Amino acid sequence: MRDFSNDHRWLSLNTATVRKQGNLVAIIEACARHGIRAIDPWRDQVARVGLERAVRAVRDAGLEMSGYCRGGMFTADAAHRIEARDDNRRAVDEAKALGASCIVLVVGGLPQYSRPGSAASKDIAAARAQVHDGIAEMLDYARQAELPLAIEPLHPAYAADRACVNTTRQALDICDALDPGRTGAIGVALDVYHIWWDPELNAQIARAGKDRLLAFHVCDWLVPTKDILNDRGMMGDGVIDIKSVRASVEAQGFAGYSEIEIFSNDWWGRSMDEVLRTCIERHRTVV
């Protein structure tokens, strides 16, 4: 396993971590100040400053892109499926312009939550079938752009509203069905917040192998968790054995960034520089 104790070369910042403290340009400038080499921005943050300005800021700062958040939200009623398809194609185009290494997919839950205005449904099996079909369609477009798709399984608490793909096994089943030749066009983004509890985790990481492990996200699970969405912990403040999960992905040959992604009302209330200094220190000691 790589030694992170002496530097933070392999730290990437998911820009949601400091989304309340400034816009994307300000975040990029702060990353440059702190010697952070890579980011993973969110589409809404890019939209606020404009794609052209975002591309220029990333380039001028010499940053790499560990991913782009997010594509997906495939589930919808018939009246909204073209909207979902077109939105995902725009996400691919934006990620390509920014130079992202992959686009992270949060696949969607029940249609009424994934695409507001869709007719209500309780059929999660149908939602999962739509996810398969939606990713297959997006994959054809992403292949043309030579942009890999990274399915992110989310904790089961998000099954209704954000993602009905909840385990690494489920995500890899989709990868194997759509890309049996393991061409590198599709894989997984594994976030310890969502997968740390899974008794099959190590076996499924081994099943993924190097070619399917496209992104690795870190934060921590607090006990108690006050808000399932916006109370993630800074690494080391919770119960996740982050080093053991990193050891498992690196045993398969993963050598990319450990991307810090913290949705936290607590950390959003602190200065950007304090958050980044803490991220760097915890990356060296805990990740």
N, C-alpha and C positions, 0 to 999 in steps of 0.2 A: 504494500500500500504506500502511496506517495506521502512524503513528509511535508506537511503544510506549516510546520512550526516556525520556520524562519522567514517566510514571505507569504504574500497573498496573490501570487501569480495566477492561481486557478480559482480565484473568487470571481463570480459574476453576480451582479446585482439585478434582480428582478425589480423593475422600477416601481412596482406597486408598493414596495417596502417603504418608500418615501413619497408616495403620490400626494399626500396632503401638504407637504412642505414646499413644493414648488413644481413648476412645469417641467417638461422633459428636457428642455435646454438647460435649465438650472440644475437638474439632476446630472446631466452629462458633465457639466462644468465641475460639479462637486466630485464626481467620480475621477475626473482628471486630477483634481487637487489631492485626492487620497490614493492615487496610484492604482485605482481599480481598472482593470483592462477590458472588461466585457460587461454588457448589459443585456437584458431581455425586456424590451418595452412593451407596453400595452397599446392596443389600437386606439383607444380613446385618448391616450396621452399624445400619440402621434397626430391624431386628428386635430387636437387643440392647437398645436404649433404649426401644423401643415406638414405633409409628407416631404416636400422638397426641403424645408428648413430642417426637418429631423434628419434626413439623409445627409445633409451638409454638416450638421452638428456632430453626428456619429463619425463621419469621415475626418473632419478637422481635428477631433479629439483622438483619432487613431484607435477607436474602440472596435472590438470584435462583438459579434452578436451570438450569444449562446442559444437564442431562440426568439420567437415572436409570439406574443399572447394577444389574442388567441383566435383560432378558427373553431368551427364546430357549431353547436346549437342546431343540430340537424333536424331534430324532431319538430314537426309542424303539421297542421291539417293541410288538406290539399290546396287550399287557397293561398298558403304561405310557403309552399315548398320551393317555388321559383325564387322567392325572396331569399330563402336560406342558401340556395345554390349560388346565386349571384353575389351574396355577401361573402361567402367563402372564397369565391374566385377573386374578389377584391382583396381579401386578406392575403392570398397567395401573391398577388401583384405587389402589395405593399412590402411583404416580407422579402421578396426578391429584390426590390429597389433598395431596401435597407441592408441587404447582404446577410440576412439571417441564415443560420445553419439549419434551422428547421422551423416549422410552425406548430405550435402546441395546440392540440385539439381538446377542448372541453365539450363533450359530445351532445349534451342536452339531456333533460329528463322528460317529464310529461309535456306534451305539446303546448299547453296553455302557459307554461312557465318559460319554455325555451324560446317560443315565438309568440309574444303577447298578441292577443286577438284570435289565436287559434282556438278551435272548439275544444272544450274540456274533455279529457279522457283519463281513465284510470288503468289503461291497458299497458303495463310496463313491458310486456313481451313484444307488443307491436312497436313500442318506442325503440326497443333494442334492435328490432328488424329494420326500422327506419335509419338508425345510426349506421348499421352495416351498409345499407344502400347509399346513404349520403356520403360516407367515407369513400366508397367505391367510385362514386361520381367525381368527388373532389380529387381523388388520387389520379384519375386520368388527366385532369387539368394540371395538377402539381407536377406530374412526371414531365410534362412539356416544359415547365419552368425549372426542372431539375432541383426541386425543393422537397426534401423529405417531410413527411407528416409524422408527428409524434403524439400518439394517443395518451392522454393523461387519465388514468383511473382515479376517481375521486372517492373519498370515504362514503360508505353507504348512507350516511346522514344526508348526503346531497342527491340521493337517487331520484327524488321527485322533481327537484327544481333545476339541478345543474348537470348531473351526469348519471345516467343509468348504467354506465360501465364503471364498476366499483372495485374490481380486483385486477391485479396484473394478469392473472389467467384469462379473464374476459378480454382484456385488451390484446393479449397475444393471440387469442383465438381469432380475433378479427384480422390481425396481421397475417397469420398463417393462411386464412381463407382468401385474402385479397392479394397476397404476395408470397405464394408458396415457394418461389425460387429464391426468396430472401435477397432481393436485389438492392436493399438499402433504401427503397422508396418509402417505407413505412416502418415505424417502430413505436417505442414508448417513451414517455417522459415520466419518470418516477419521482414523486414528491413524498418525502418521508412522512409528512403530516397525514397523508391519505393512506399509506400502505404499511406503516410500522407494525400494526396490530395483526397482520395477515399471517396465519400459521404456515401458509404455502410460500411465503415471500422468497426465501432463499432458493427454493426449488424453481420458482418461476423466473427469478433473475438468471439462474443457470440456463433455463430454457431459452430465455431471450438471447443470451450470448451478446458478443460485442456488437454485431451488426444491427441488433434491434434496440440497443440501449442508446437513445439519442439525446437524452437530457436527464439531469439529476438535480432535484431541488431540495433545499434544506430549510428547516425552521424547527420548532419544537411544539410538543403537545403539553399544555398546562393542565394541572389538576388543582382545583376544578377549572374547566373551561367555561367562561362566562358567556361567550358568544361563539357559536360553531364556525361562523364565517370570519369575524373580526377580532378574535382573541387568540391568535397564534402567538407562540412564545419565541423569544430570541433563543438561538441555539445554546443549550446548557441550562436553560431555566425550567425545563420540563422533564418528561420521562422517556423520551426516545433515545435509544442507543444509536446515535447517528454514525459513529465510527464503524460500528459493525455492519450497518447497511452499506456504507461507502466501501468497506472492505469487500463485501459481496459483489458490488458492481465492478469494482476494480479488478477483482479476481477473474472476471470475464473479459478484461482488456479495456474497460472504459477508462479513458484518459482525458476526459473533457472537464468542463467547469463544474464546480459545486455552486449552484445558483441559489442565492439567498432570496427567499420569497416569504415575506412576513406581512400578513394582513392583521393589523393590530391597532386598535384605538389608543392603546398605551403608547406604542412607539411612534404613531403618527402625531402624538402630542409633544414630541421632543424635537430638538433641532436636527436638521439634516446631518450636520457634521457630527453630532453626538451619535446618531444612529449608525453612520458609516464607520466611525471609529470603533464602535462596539462590534459591528459586523466583522471588521478586520480582526479584532482581538479574539472573538469567538471562533472565527474561521481557523485561526492558528492553534487554538487550544482545545476546541470541542469537536469541530468537523473532521 
